[in-house]
Amino acid sequence: MHRFLSKKRIRHHIFVLNQVDHFRFNRASLINVGFLESGNDTDYIAMHDVDLLPLNEQLDYSFPEAGPFHVASPELHPLYHYKTYVGGILLLTKQHYEMCNGMSNRFWGWGREDDEFYRRIKGAGLQVRRPSGITTGYETFQHLHDPAWRKRDQKRIAAQKQRGLNGLNNVRYRIESRTALSVAGAPCTVLNILLDCDTNETPWCTFG
């Protein structure tokens, strides 16, 4: 990513959001934490899955002034092809992310949090934009996830879909450690994050 972004002259800082508590995985809450901890010297964020890497240098990672820009569009992502998909790699200005109140913290386990975020984007009056003129199709990205090696926790809970004010304004967490380092020249911050769960509100955050 550092080589890719540097070649395009895009200033960047990579945050690795590492959940170290004993609850189920919560991608949405981790992204909320990353947003809050990224500081005031950043003007936009890339919600970027760690297992997805761009192979086509024509992909645009620049400031998404006109609205959320979905780099990993359904026409290009090797796995997810439905038209409301906004996962994988999504760029937003910090202002637009705040307009959505971030992502819902109710999605413990893998999946569906980005589908709910699509509804938040539309509810905020924002329009999702996507790449055009990319001819590499499903070969646009390297997708590194191997479900046989690391299975995903995909247990579905209907109550997760409850709409409301839950999101950026009430994510509960503690930073266990913050480590600044350089990886092949890339400026990185690794955050070990302890999420908190109200088991009365979302009892499905625990395993069992």
JODACOR-V332512 format. One record per residue. N is the residue number from 1. RES is the residue in one small letter. SS is DSSP state (hx for helix, st for strand, lp for the rest). PHI is phi in whole degrees, -180 to 180 (none if undefined). PSI is psi in whole degrees, -180 to 180 (* if undefined). Layout:
N/RES/SS/PHI/PSI + N/RES/SS/PHI/PSI
This chain:
1/m/lp/none/-38 + 2/h/hx/-64/-45 + 3/r/hx/-64/-43 + 4/f/hx/-61/-49 + 5/l/hx/-73/-36 + 6/s/hx/-65/-39 + 7/k/hx/-62/-31 + 8/k/lp/-91/5 + 9/r/lp/58/43 + 10/i/lp/-106/116 + 11/r/lp/-64/140 + 12/h/lp/-155/158 + 13/h/lp/-142/126 + 14/i/st/-95/125 + 15/f/st/-107/124 + 16/v/st/-99/116 + 17/l/st/-101/106 + 18/n/st/-113/112 + 19/q/st/-81/120 + 20/v/lp/-120/10 + 21/d/lp/-82/-170 + 22/h/lp/-109/18 + 23/f/lp/-90/173 + 24/r/lp/-67/158 + 25/f/lp/-61/138 + 26/n/lp/-136/88 + 27/r/hx/-61/-42 + 28/a/hx/-62/-46 + 29/s/hx/-64/-38 + 30/l/hx/-62/-41 + 31/i/hx/-67/-39 + 32/n/hx/-58/-44 + 33/v/hx/-63/-45 + 34/g/hx/-58/-41 + 35/f/hx/-61/-48 + 36/l/hx/-67/-34 + 37/e/hx/-90/-4 + 38/s/lp/-76/-16 + 39/g/lp/88/174 + 40/n/lp/-86/-5 + 41/d/lp/-92/9 + 42/t/lp/-112/142 + 43/d/lp/-113/-11 + 44/y/st/-154/163 + 45/i/st/-124/154 + 46/a/st/-116/109 + 47/m/st/-77/103 + 48/h/st/-126/113 + 49/d/lp/-60/139 + 50/v/lp/-71/-19 + 51/d/lp/-99/17 + 52/l/st/-128/120 + 53/l/st/-124/134 + 54/p/st/-74/137 + 55/l/lp/-110/-20 + 56/n/lp/-100/118 + 57/e/lp/-71/-7 + 58/q/lp/-79/-11 + 59/l/lp/-63/138 + 60/d/lp/-97/120 + 61/y/lp/-115/19 + 62/s/lp/-79/174 + 63/f/lp/-56/121 + 64/p/lp/-87/65 + 65/e/lp/-61/-37 + 66/a/lp/-78/-9 + 67/g/lp/142/174 + 68/p/lp/-53/133 + 69/f/st/-117/115 + 70/h/st/-92/96 + 71/v/lp/-64/-45 + 72/a/lp/-90/62 + 73/s/lp/-65/160 + 74/p/lp/-58/-27 + 75/e/lp/-76/-13 + 76/l/lp/-119/-28 + 77/h/lp/-66/134 + 78/p/lp/-70/-11 + 79/l/lp/-125/-41 + 80/y/lp/-110/123 + 81/h/lp/-127/10 + 82/y/lp/-83/151 + 83/k/lp/-70/-22 + 84/t/lp/-95/8 + 85/y/lp/-68/130 + 86/v/lp/-132/19 + 87/g/lp/-86/-171 + 88/g/lp/83/-80 + 89/i/st/-141/114 + 90/l/st/-133/127 + 91/l/st/-101/135 + 92/l/st/-142/145 + 93/t/st/-68/157 + 94/k/hx/-65/-34 + 95/q/hx/-63/-44 + 96/h/hx/-68/-36 + 97/y/hx/-64/-41 + 98/e/hx/-66/-36 + 99/m/hx/-61/-30 + 100/c/lp/-87/-4 + 101/n/lp/56/37 + 102/g/lp/63/-151 + 103/m/lp/-107/159 + 104/s/lp/-70/135 + 105/n/lp/-86/4 + 106/r/lp/-85/-5 + 107/f/lp/-97/85 + 108/w/lp/-91/131 + 109/g/lp/102/176 + 110/w/lp/-93/131 + 111/g/lp/102/161 + 112/r/lp/79/-18 + 113/e/hx/-66/-33 + 114/d/hx/-75/-29 + 115/d/hx/-65/-40 + 116/e/hx/-68/-35 + 117/f/hx/-67/-33 + 118/y/hx/-58/-42 + 119/r/hx/-65/-35 + 120/r/hx/-67/-41 + 121/i/hx/-60/-48 + 122/k/hx/-65/-39 + 123/g/hx/-65/-27 + 124/a/lp/-84/1 + 125/g/lp/79/19 + 126/l/lp/-98/152 + 127/q/lp/-112/127 + 128/v/lp/-77/128 + 129/r/st/-108/157 + 130/r/st/-139/164 + 131/p/lp/-62/151 + 132/s/lp/-131/153 + 133/g/lp/77/11 + 134/i/lp/-88/122 + 135/t/lp/-106/4 + 136/t/lp/-89/-1 + 137/g/hx/53/-134 + 138/y/hx/-75/0 + 139/e/hx/-96/12 + 140/t/lp/-73/-28 + 141/f/st/-128/153 + 142/q/st/-96/121 + 143/h/st/-107/113 + 144/l/lp/-97/-1 + 145/h/lp/-77/133 + 146/d/lp/-121/101 + 147/p/lp/-63/-23 + 148/a/lp/-73/-29 + 149/w/lp/-86/-40 + 150/r/lp/-138/101 + 151/k/lp/-71/147 + 152/r/lp/-96/141 + 153/d/lp/-82/99 + 154/q/lp/-114/24 + 155/k/lp/-62/128 + 156/r/lp/-95/137 + 157/i/lp/-127/116 + 158/a/hx/-60/-36 + 159/a/hx/-67/-14 + 160/q/hx/-62/-26 + 161/k/hx/-78/-3 + 162/q/lp/-55/127 + 163/r/lp/-83/158 + 164/g/lp/163/-162 + 165/l/lp/-89/1 + 166/n/lp/-62/135 + 167/g/lp/164/-134 + 168/l/hx/-59/-34 + 169/n/hx/-76/-12 + 170/n/hx/-141/26 + 171/v/lp/-68/135 + 172/r/lp/-114/124 + 173/y/st/-162/169 + 174/r/st/-141/138 + 175/i/st/-86/113 + 176/e/st/-73/-40 + 177/s/st/-157/152 + 178/r/st/-130/118 + 179/t/st/-121/120 + 180/a/st/-93/133 + 181/l/st/-155/170 + 182/s/st/-119/128 + 183/v/st/-116/110 + 184/a/lp/51/38 + 185/g/lp/90/-9 + 186/a/st/-81/129 + 187/p/st/-73/120 + 188/c/st/-130/150 + 189/t/st/-129/123 + 190/v/st/-99/119 + 191/l/st/-106/118 + 192/n/st/-89/116 + 193/i/st/-115/129 + 194/l/st/-102/104 + 195/l/st/-78/154 + 196/d/lp/-113/146 + 197/c/lp/-130/130 + 198/d/lp/-88/103 + 199/t/lp/-70/-14 + 200/n/lp/-75/-33 + 201/e/lp/-87/-44 + 202/t/lp/-134/74 + 203/p/hx/-63/-15 + 204/w/hx/-79/7 + 205/c/hx/-73/-17 + 206/t/lp/-99/158 + 207/f/lp/-79/148 + 208/g/lp/133/*
